[in-house]
Amino acid sequence: MKILHTADWHIDANLIEAGRCLQFLWRQAAEISPDLTIIAGDMFNSADVRLDSEAARLAMTAVRKLSEYSGQGVIILIGTPSHDGLAAKIFSGLDKVWVCDKPNSIIFHNTGAEYKNFVVSVLPQPTKQYLESVIEGDIEDLNREMGVKLTAICTGFGAAHSQYPDGPHICVGHFTVKGAMISPTQQMIGYDIELGTFQLNSAHPTLWCLGHIHHAQEVAPGMLYSGSLYRVDFGERESTPGFWVHNIVSAEDPNTVGNAGGKKWLHDVQSVFTETPASSMNKVKFDIVGDPDPFCEDAHTYIEDGDITDKMQVEIKCYMDEAGQVPLDAIRESLLERGAKEVDITLQRIPRPNVRSAKILAVEALRDKLIARAEITDDEVAPGILEKADYIETMKAEAVLNIIKKQFEGKGHAKNA
């Protein structure tokens, strides 16, 4: 049995990228002929997508193509409410398409020679808003009951599959699994409700097809995120966009044949990841503050050939008063000539006083700071000012005020002040 597993299309974030990668996806489906295609949430990037929009038309074409090439059809899981909303329900009228917005188990009957049935269980993203509506109590009660409820849902999935043990149990979810990575080096922490692998394993799954995290990965054995089809923004530049094809082979457990307790089945999963033709991205920063030749028009001086990608985001740090001299057009042209397709250049302008103030910040005593400031501005500090600075740092406020008051009251001091 072949499962094509994809998620996080975010079509209306970038129609050109989405269109190219979706076309690649359905052409691969035509060659692979999967038994089932799973779209694990976030088809759109906005809950307010218009049904007559180009994004909706592209999504409709993609789903129709995938349902045509998939033997049992397509399962669509509603993803993050702020992205999908209920827009994906427009696909529920298509033949062989299931749109799921609530926890549920779907039984597929008489589907193959290896087994008679298989079960697909779906778990949309659990939100605190929903759980607060069904759970009473304070925040501690909510967090405790949340874990209980989600574990109970997964256990219920396992019970549904136990009635059809000869086929695999494919679970679909759109949420964060504890330990998931959002890039090759950064772990997802503290943003969403997180489910633990022990909760997910209570469903007795053959496979968890997951969406929501845009970095493709196997977060635990048999629990895989497909990642996004293309890089939605520069934060995903290190991730590889694509989709999974899971090949499930089911067979009777030879150790249980003839047992009075009944047969048991083994379901082996082999997963292969396919990269889409998404645009590559890179973000480059360089600093020309203090550079003896800061306005070189040749971008080779700043950016190596190996750092050039389809889409480039370049940040240049320079003095504020020299920003107008930075050869932005020449740098952009150089990058485009060397293979970049899109170049976005921003300037980080540094005021010179801020640079000079480093000397002031380096000293600790107020007296020394005043002296350092005077040296920068070519001023002189009156001895009385330095004396008052010593008062401020070494005496209580009331005592300082009394001294200054006496100085002003005295005729001799008033003139000096």
Steps between C-alpha positions, in 0.01 A plus 500: 500500500635842401416819689588839352540734798509878459405806705542875551441622145420857614395567142412867528838585658674466162289387203793462261697275736190308604391447141838366387532264798138378489533419132811299583305326779207385287731390217689286750166363620415403143822295483479355852124418496463511881218312666426807711612863511504682833508879529575563868371857534571864409416491131452876515682785671188696595165401644342772283599356163236581236342209316543682168867575566793362305613323820167315529504403132855366529406299810194358324709392201758336725244308706313380192824380341609321817161331544518384139842343547436352849317168509306557822496879472616795706467581870524869589550603860395851600809670639568811708175704531675825406626339178239254374193617688230286340594591142619145428144374540435606141676177396258272688272484195768340283499127435735299723587801718452511879533832682550458876463774762432279805663191654371197315590154367420409140471132403598399147355159408610228254792693361770251412630148480724533804216604733129571489494827692709786627426788735590868474464705821516879489581752774479870402700758691383512864453862607475638852189689397325173418624324811397792721148462361478136609713507816413691816753627752816710523812484283646205693176308457503585130855377444437180696167423335637590161749214521229263621262595218759468225622166634140377510450605137810310389397195705162514327676493164682186608171337604346579161791338320494191723184391317695485173848378598592348167554841338726788602392784727591834343467800730495859377566804720565872485677604821837516671664184630740551789854508372412610147752722320404812302837500322803270492631672815201652681239319708136609523439618857207662676284618209219243482333224689746212477422130487745242628594188311350288778161661430530441127610139550185432702323495160706189408588660167676350205590852391439862605484741203552844650468861390555843661881500536659620173822302548473145364610242755431174678444635849468145640478154342197496272414867569591722206449863405485555126615860532381764255499472120712813466683746723237742622753752636872545570458339842464169311808546282684208663210253466441276199145524356329189369271209588513138614393180330441231761495140379320269747534124471259294712530130578382249756734452793631144449530457876123532545367287217276234648493657847170480685530870576476582129742623240713808538620717218829674436512828310840613379543863384768625263498877440669688215523880490476687169624858471292749302648754252460783752710816483809497719549784748790657684545794735836675500623771736814708466640799682676787320523722808865596520585326168784692329325440163134478603338586166637232272248432222613140453283271716773232475673704769221426746314186383662173392372317192401205718260722695295598194146353497177560305377752754749718686441715804799727560550719807776762490615674817635849437530847647177697477665794325658270239186299415442699183842400368444124523476373138175307542422474128849374415489236776153388389607475135810302596290246694248464217780446248643228724175300514266660753142549378376734771709733716378699798756738654450684827731745676562498872595862565728563799519860632857612553424642850400150603837374383684776682298442814672164537783683678248653740336166565836340567561708815299449818529809721274794420798738530687295237198490270472880510869534418473249210195683363684832515794354308268386219327838473814707562346659807628567851334383818489752784652371826170567676321261266751224570463565872122466476546178302703361789223602741236322293691173495618495861219661701129456552268719296387706803858581593586605144198732488598658830854570379376656176243705690766638732722585206224699336413672826855616555586814312840380405376168370204646314735689269707186432185298435 
